[in-house]
């Protein structure tokens, strides 16, 4: 686990974190793949108890976008139970890839 990885909280994201993990999507209004990504992440989160899916409007959270160096939308982050960023990917994920990334975070251990 990367102890230096940024930690995000509900105040920064504007939504509650999941008890076990959180799937975070940075999106923008005119991003066509963002709608599909939002649906995929919601489906994956619904499959696993204690996992939340959060959509963050990049334009409304420019400070966070800069801090995390989000260069494009959609960008997806997988946070562990502590809110620490454990996985990151740019572009629309395949559902199988989102499940695998979430599974890796959940299997890698609980809160630090």
Secondary structure as UniProt FT lines:
FT   TURN            3..4
FT   HELIX           10..13
FT   STRAND          21..27
FT   TURN            29..30
FT   HELIX           32..47
FT   TURN            49..50
FT   STRAND          51..57
FT   HELIX           58..60
FT   HELIX           62..68
FT   STRAND          75..80
FT   TURN            81..82
FT   STRAND          84..90
FT   HELIX           95..107
//
